């Protein structure tokens, strides 16, 4: 299939979704229960300029969340990032998803301590104290190459793993940040991000960060642009997320309502 044919096929699929009328704030199937095909768009075709979706009316003790994404437009410029962001009750957050940044296709799973949000969280990092709350993976795992494809459907999953103990020693909070000597034992939880193709064909990428929190208090889904990629039609089709609450059994529950912001 030529690049033009792929683009036309993706556009046709996207137009079909619009025809079905599923781009609404409350997405429900028959009898009020959402289905696997319940989807929404973040991008110009949604008719809404907002880039984020929040999911109210959910429990604040979630240990797993998953969603499908099909990127329909990304530009080979700046930053294109399509992610699930989870917020922990200890004022930390992490986001994971496929990226096209500087012409490189990769995934990213990393987080910071909230100090007001946006650029403030990056500017005011304090590795010595932040490491007591969270520890990111090495860059080779945190931002690993991943050859994702526009128009192909992928599954993003964030879930809690086992509890781990870190002995006293030297650690790096994130990236190429300073090495910090910590004198005390830390007990944290694994939080794993998995990116894989929905059709089962292609690599499965897993990255793990560690957080002192044992649950997710809320989560968002969003498209992010930057460094010259904004306002160039970046778009993605997302499925309504499925979540598992602490202590719950079964295959998880569908979120039924979202709001854009």
C-alpha positions in Angstrom: 0.0 0.0 0.0 1.4 3.4 -1.0 1.7 6.3 1.5 -1.1 8.0 -0.3 -3.4 4.9 -0.1 -2.6 4.6 3.6 -3.5 8.3 4.1 -6.8 7.8 2.2 -7.7 4.6 4.1 -7.0 6.4 7.5 -9.1 9.4 6.3 -11.9 7.1 5.3 -11.9 5.4 8.6 -11.9 8.7 10.4 -14.9 10.0 8.4 -16.8 6.8 9.2 -16.3 7.5 12.9 -17.7 11.0 12.4 -20.7 9.6 10.5 -21.5 7.3 13.4 -21.8 10.3 15.7 -19.7 9.0 18.5 -17.8 12.2 19.2 -19.8 13.3 22.3 -19.1 14.1 25.9 -21.0 11.1 27.2 -20.3 8.0 25.2 -22.8 5.1 25.7 -23.9 2.1 23.8 -27.3 0.3 24.1 -28.6 0.1 27.7 -26.2 2.9 28.7 -23.1 0.6 28.8 -20.0 1.7 26.8 -18.5 -0.8 24.4 -15.0 -1.6 23.1 -15.8 0.6 20.1 -16.7 3.7 22.1 -14.2 6.3 20.9 -13.6 10.0 20.8 -11.3 12.3 18.8 -8.7 14.8 20.0 -7.9 17.1 17.1 -9.4 19.5 14.6 -12.1 17.1 13.4 -13.6 17.0 16.9 -14.7 20.6 16.5 -13.2 21.4 19.8 -9.8 23.1 20.4 -9.1 21.4 23.7 -6.3 18.9 23.7 -7.0 17.0 27.0 -9.8 14.7 28.2 -10.6 14.1 31.9 -12.8 11.3 33.3 -14.9 12.4 36.3 -17.0 10.1 38.4 -14.3 7.5 38.8 -12.8 6.0 42.0 -9.7 7.6 43.3 -7.9 4.3 43.9 -7.1 2.9 40.5 -4.3 0.4 39.9 -4.6 -0.1 36.1 -5.8 2.0 33.1 -5.7 1.2 29.4 -6.8 2.8 26.2 -6.4 2.3 22.5 -5.1 5.1 20.2 -4.9 5.5 16.5 -2.9 8.6 15.5 -4.5 10.1 12.3 -2.1 13.0 11.8 1.3 13.8 13.2 3.9 16.2 11.7 7.6 15.5 11.2 8.5 18.6 13.2 8.9 19.4 16.9 7.0 17.3 19.4 4.0 15.0 18.8 3.0 13.1 21.9 -0.2 11.0 22.5 -0.4 9.8 26.1 -2.3 8.7 29.2 -1.3 10.8 32.2 -1.8 9.3 35.7 -1.9 11.4 38.8 -0.9 9.9 42.1 -2.2 11.0 45.5 1.4 12.0 46.7 1.5 15.0 44.3 3.4 13.1 41.6 2.3 12.3 38.0 3.5 10.3 35.0 2.6 10.1 31.4 3.1 7.4 28.8 2.6 7.1 25.0 4.0 7.1 21.5 6.0 10.2 20.5 7.3 11.6 17.2 9.9 14.1 18.4 12.6 15.7 16.3 11.8 13.2 13.5 12.3 10.2 15.9 9.6 7.6 16.6 9.7 6.5 20.2 7.7 5.9 23.4 8.0 7.8 26.6 7.1 6.9 30.2 8.2 9.3 32.8 7.0 11.6 35.6 7.7 14.4 38.0 6.5 15.9 41.2 3.7 18.5 40.8 4.8 22.0 41.8 2.1 23.9 40.0 2.0 22.1 36.7 3.3 22.7 33.2 6.9 24.1 33.0 7.1 24.8 36.7 7.3 21.0 37.4 10.4 20.8 35.2 12.1 24.0 36.3 11.7 23.3 40.0 12.8 19.7 40.2 14.5 18.8 43.5 16.1 15.3 43.0 17.0 14.8 46.6 13.4 15.1 47.8 11.7 13.9 44.6 13.5 10.6 44.8 11.6 9.9 48.1 8.4 10.0 46.0 9.3 8.7 42.6 12.2 7.3 40.6 12.2 7.2 36.8 13.8 4.6 34.6 17.1 5.2 32.7 16.6 7.2 29.5 17.3 4.1 27.4 14.1 2.6 28.8 12.1 5.8 29.6 12.4 7.1 26.0 13.1 3.9 24.0 12.9 3.9 20.2 9.5 2.5 19.0 8.6 2.5 15.3 4.9 3.3 15.6 2.8 4.1 12.5 0.2 6.7 11.8 -3.1 5.0 11.1 -2.3 1.9 13.1 -4.1 1.1 16.4 -2.0 0.7 19.6 -2.8 -0.2 23.2 -1.5 1.8 26.0 -1.5 0.3 29.5 -0.4 1.6 32.9 -0.6 -0.8 35.8 0.8 -1.3 39.3 3.4 -4.1 39.8 5.0 -5.3 42.9 6.3 -3.4 45.9 10.1 -3.0 45.9 12.8 -1.9 48.4 15.7 0.3 47.4 18.7 0.3 49.7 20.7 3.4 50.6 22.9 4.4 47.7 23.3 6.8 44.8 20.4 7.4 42.4 19.3 9.7 39.6 15.8 11.0 39.6 15.3 11.5 35.9 17.3 11.8 32.7 20.9 13.0 33.0 20.1 14.8 36.3 22.5 14.8 39.2 23.5 11.7 41.1 22.0 11.9 44.6 23.2 10.0 47.6 20.3 8.7 49.7 21.1 7.4 53.2 17.8 5.7 53.9 15.9 2.6 52.6 13.0 3.4 50.3 9.9 1.3 49.7 8.1 2.0 46.4 5.7 0.4 43.9 6.4 -0.6 40.3 4.3 1.3 37.8 4.6 -0.3 34.4 3.8 1.2 31.0 3.2 -1.1 28.0 2.9 0.0 24.4 1.9 -2.6 21.8 0.0 -2.9 18.5 -3.7 -3.8 18.9 -3.4 -6.4 16.1 -0.6 -8.2 17.9 1.9 -7.5 15.1 4.9 -5.5 16.2 7.1 -5.0 19.2 5.9 -4.7 22.7 7.7 -2.0 24.7 7.6 -2.0 28.5 9.0 0.7 30.8 8.9 0.9 34.6 9.1 3.8 37.0 8.7 3.6 40.7 6.4 5.6 43.0 5.8 5.7 46.7 2.0 5.8 45.9 0.1 2.5 45.7 -2.7 3.9 43.6 -3.7 6.4 40.9 -6.1 9.1 42.0 -7.1 10.3 38.6 -6.0 10.2 34.9 -6.2 12.1 31.7 -5.8 11.4 28.0 -4.2 14.0 25.8 -2.4 15.0 22.6 0.6 17.3 23.2 2.5 19.4 20.7 5.5 21.7 20.9 8.7 23.1 19.3 6.9 24.0 16.0 4.4 21.2 15.7 1.4 23.0 17.1 -1.6 24.1 15.0 -0.7 21.7 12.2 -3.6 19.3 12.4 -2.3 16.9 14.9 -5.1 14.4 15.7 -5.8 11.0 17.2 -8.8 8.7 17.8 -8.9 7.3 21.4 -11.0 4.6 22.9 -12.8 5.3 26.2 -10.4 4.0 28.8 -10.9 0.8 30.9 -9.7 1.0 34.5 -9.4 -1.4 37.5 -9.9 -0.1 41.0 -8.0 -1.2 44.1 -9.5 -4.4 45.4 -11.7 -5.0 42.4 -11.9 -8.3 40.5 -12.7 -8.9 36.9 -11.6 -7.3 33.7 -12.1 -3.7 34.6 -14.7 -1.0 34.1 -15.2 1.4 31.2 -15.2 5.1 31.8 -18.5 6.4 30.6 -18.1 10.2 30.7 -15.3 12.6 29.7 -14.9 16.3 29.6 -12.5 18.3 27.5 -10.1 20.9 28.9 
